[in-house]
Amino acid sequence: MNLRELATCAAEGIDIKIAVLNNGCLGMVRQWQELFYRRRYSQSLLCSPDFVMLARSYGLDGALVRGNNGVRPALKKALSSRKTFIVDFRVDSGENVMPMVPAGETIDRMIGGMA
């Protein structure tokens, strides 16, 4: 997603729902640095915008979710909105995406997958 896509949604009155899983970093890069480079983190933290304020700057709607209790109300608001709606889900930056296949390996050598 980028700013121009939001501008198009606003200009054309497009009704879509956007879920941002916001971990404040380049998650897959951070994951590789953790798993394969002994946690030598470099250039993986992001300075992200406030996505709710960004949506509002285009006249769109949004909600910020920081915990499990906020999920249901945010989704209800999003689904009842008749215009583009961004839900900014703040998630822990240390969460990994599994399963994954390390570079150069075959699918049967995945990490965190089923045996």
C-alpha positions as CSV (number, residue, x, y, z in Angstrom):
1,M,0.0,0.0,0.0
2,N,1.2,3.5,-0.7
3,L,-0.1,7.0,-0.4
4,R,-1.3,7.2,-4.0
5,E,-3.5,4.1,-3.6
6,L,-5.2,5.8,-0.6
7,A,-5.7,9.0,-2.7
8,T,-7.3,6.9,-5.4
9,C,-9.6,5.2,-2.8
10,A,-10.7,8.7,-1.6
11,A,-11.1,10.2,-5.0
12,E,-13.1,7.3,-6.4
13,G,-15.1,6.5,-3.3
14,I,-13.8,3.0,-3.2
15,D,-15.0,0.9,-0.3
16,I,-12.2,-1.5,0.8
17,K,-10.9,-2.6,4.1
18,I,-7.2,-2.6,4.8
19,A,-5.5,-4.5,7.6
20,V,-2.0,-3.4,8.5
21,L,-0.1,-5.9,10.6
22,N,2.3,-3.3,12.0
23,N,5.3,-4.6,13.8
24,G,7.3,-1.4,13.4
25,C,10.1,-3.2,11.4
26,L,10.9,-5.0,8.2
27,G,9.6,-8.2,9.7
28,M,11.1,-10.8,7.3
29,V,14.4,-9.0,7.3
30,R,14.5,-8.9,11.1
31,Q,13.5,-12.6,11.2
32,W,16.4,-13.6,8.9
33,Q,18.7,-11.5,11.1
34,E,17.5,-13.3,14.2
35,L,17.5,-16.9,12.8
36,F,20.6,-16.8,10.5
37,Y,22.8,-13.9,11.5
38,R,22.9,-14.3,15.3
39,R,20.5,-11.4,16.0
40,R,22.8,-8.9,14.4
41,Y,20.0,-6.5,13.6
42,S,20.7,-3.8,11.1
43,Q,18.4,-1.5,9.2
44,S,15.3,-3.4,10.0
45,L,13.5,-1.0,12.3
46,L,11.0,1.4,10.5
47,C,9.7,4.8,11.2
48,S,6.1,4.1,10.3
49,P,3.4,6.8,9.9
50,D,0.3,6.8,12.0
51,F,-1.9,4.9,9.6
52,V,-5.2,6.1,11.2
53,M,-4.2,9.7,10.9
54,L,-3.0,9.0,7.3
55,A,-6.4,7.6,6.4
56,R,-8.2,10.6,8.0
57,S,-6.0,13.0,6.1
58,Y,-7.6,11.6,3.0
59,G,-11.1,11.8,4.5
60,L,-11.1,8.0,5.1
61,D,-11.6,6.0,8.3
62,G,-9.3,4.0,10.5
63,A,-8.8,2.3,13.8
64,L,-5.8,1.5,15.9
65,V,-5.7,-1.9,17.7
66,R,-3.2,-2.6,20.4
67,G,-4.5,-5.7,22.0
68,N,-7.0,-8.6,21.6
69,N,-9.8,-6.6,23.2
70,G,-9.8,-4.1,20.4
71,V,-10.0,-6.5,17.5
72,R,-13.8,-7.1,17.5
73,P,-14.8,-3.4,17.9
74,A,-12.4,-2.3,15.2
75,L,-13.6,-4.9,12.7
76,K,-17.2,-4.0,13.4
77,K,-16.4,-0.3,12.7
78,A,-14.5,-1.3,9.5
79,L,-17.3,-3.5,8.2
80,S,-20.0,-0.9,8.9
81,S,-18.0,1.9,7.1
82,R,-19.0,2.6,3.5
83,K,-15.6,3.9,2.6
84,T,-12.0,2.7,2.7
85,F,-11.1,1.8,6.2
86,I,-7.6,1.0,7.6
87,V,-7.2,-1.1,10.7
88,D,-3.7,-0.7,12.2
89,F,-3.0,-3.8,14.2
90,R,0.1,-3.2,16.3
91,V,1.9,-6.5,16.8
92,D,5.0,-7.5,18.7
93,S,8.2,-6.9,16.5
94,G,9.6,-10.2,17.8
95,E,6.9,-12.4,16.2
96,N,8.2,-14.6,13.4
97,V,6.3,-15.9,10.4
98,M,6.4,-19.7,10.2
99,P,6.8,-22.0,8.4
100,M,9.6,-20.6,6.3
101,V,12.1,-22.2,3.9
102,P,15.7,-21.0,4.4
103,A,17.5,-19.8,1.3
104,G,18.9,-22.6,-0.8
105,E,16.9,-25.3,1.0
106,T,14.1,-27.5,-0.3
107,I,10.5,-27.4,0.9
108,D,11.0,-30.4,3.1
109,R,13.7,-28.5,5.0
110,M,11.3,-25.8,6.2
111,I,11.6,-24.3,9.7
112,G,8.6,-24.4,11.9
113,G,6.6,-26.5,9.6
114,M,5.0,-29.9,10.1
115,A,7.3,-32.9,10.1
